[in-house]
Amino acid sequence: MKRRCLLLLLLASGCAPSDPNKSVVGGNFEVKPGEFMYHKVTLEGMGSFTLTITPEGGDVEAWLEPGEARPMVVYNPNEPLYKAKLFKAGQEDSATGTYAWGGHHIVVFNRGPAAVKVRCKLVAVKESKKT
């Protein structure tokens, strides 16, 4: 019984193993019609990510772009964006991939004629160190 109480006390005080999944971004954004939205984040180490997007009011295209500087995106209305995934209005969906140390940008593009509200969450899972 004493061990169980000690374990509960340790868990409640924050001494439990930490969650390797780090939520880097969690918020709501509005993307104007025909415009890009950029959100800069800095990721440590190397690992994998999950970018979860839920657009309301229209479809958007989004991806995670590596680099400290805001990415230069060449847009052609008749071609899909190179790294983008289409996120359908009213549906939560995710894109996954890997990342390396440093700056990155979440890029969201709205091709539609009206502003789109976007709920965005980026979770990074840092690669564990092997000994």
C-alpha positions in Angstrom: 0.0 0.0 0.0 2.9 2.4 0.8 4.5 1.8 -2.6 1.2 2.5 -4.4 0.8 5.8 -2.4 4.4 6.7 -3.2 3.9 6.0 -6.9 0.7 8.1 -7.0 2.6 10.9 -5.2 5.4 10.8 -7.7 3.1 10.8 -10.6 1.1 13.8 -9.2 4.3 15.8 -8.6 5.5 15.5 -12.2 8.2 12.8 -11.7 6.5 10.5 -14.2 8.3 9.7 -17.5 8.0 12.7 -19.8 5.9 12.4 -23.0 8.2 12.2 -26.0 5.5 13.8 -28.1 6.0 17.6 -27.9 3.2 19.8 -29.1 5.0 22.7 -30.8 2.1 24.6 -32.2 -1.6 24.5 -31.3 -3.8 27.3 -32.4 -6.3 28.9 -34.7 -5.4 31.0 -37.7 -7.3 32.7 -40.5 -6.0 32.5 -44.0 -7.3 35.1 -46.4 -8.5 34.2 -49.9 -5.7 33.5 -52.4 -3.0 34.0 -49.7 -0.3 32.0 -47.9 0.0 31.9 -44.1 3.5 31.2 -42.6 4.1 30.2 -39.0 7.8 29.8 -37.9 8.8 27.1 -35.4 12.2 25.9 -34.2 12.6 22.1 -33.7 15.4 20.6 -31.7 17.3 17.4 -32.7 15.9 15.1 -35.3 12.7 13.2 -35.4 9.2 12.9 -36.9 6.2 15.2 -36.9 2.5 15.1 -37.3 0.8 18.3 -38.7 -2.9 18.2 -38.0 -5.1 20.7 -39.8 -8.9 21.3 -39.6 -10.1 24.0 -42.0 -13.5 25.6 -41.6 -15.0 27.5 -44.5 -13.0 26.0 -47.4 -10.2 23.7 -48.4 -6.5 24.6 -47.7 -3.2 23.1 -48.7 -0.5 22.8 -46.1 3.0 21.4 -45.3 6.0 21.8 -43.0 8.9 23.5 -44.8 12.5 23.3 -43.3 14.6 26.5 -43.2 15.2 29.6 -41.0 14.0 32.0 -43.7 10.4 32.2 -44.8 10.2 29.9 -47.8 9.8 31.3 -51.3 6.8 29.5 -52.9 6.3 29.6 -56.6 2.5 29.5 -57.2 1.0 28.4 -60.5 -2.9 28.3 -60.3 -3.0 25.4 -62.7 -0.5 23.1 -60.8 -0.5 21.6 -57.3 2.0 22.9 -54.8 5.0 20.7 -54.7 5.0 19.6 -51.0 1.4 20.4 -50.1 -1.3 18.1 -48.9 -5.0 19.1 -49.5 -7.0 19.4 -46.3 -10.8 19.4 -46.9 -13.2 21.8 -45.2 -14.7 20.5 -42.0 -12.4 17.5 -41.8 -9.5 17.0 -39.5 -6.6 15.4 -41.3 -2.9 15.0 -40.8 0.4 15.0 -42.7 3.5 13.3 -41.3 7.2 13.4 -42.1 10.6 13.8 -40.6 12.5 16.9 -39.5 16.0 18.0 -38.7 17.3 20.5 -36.1 16.5 24.2 -36.7 13.9 26.5 -38.1 10.8 25.4 -40.0 7.7 27.0 -41.3 4.1 25.7 -41.3 2.8 26.9 -44.7 -0.9 27.0 -45.3 -2.4 28.2 -48.6 -6.0 29.1 -49.4 -6.9 28.9 -53.1 -10.6 29.7 -52.3 -12.6 32.9 -52.7 -13.3 33.4 -49.0 -11.3 33.4 -45.8 -10.7 30.1 -44.1 -10.4 29.5 -40.4 -7.7 26.8 -39.7 -7.1 24.9 -36.5 -3.5 23.8 -36.6 -1.5 21.4 -34.4 2.1 20.4 -34.9 3.5 17.5 -32.7 7.2 16.7 -32.9 8.6 13.4 -31.7 12.3 13.7 -31.0 14.4 10.7 -32.0 15.6 8.9 -28.9 19.4 8.8 -28.3 20.8 5.4 -28.8 23.7 4.4 -26.5 
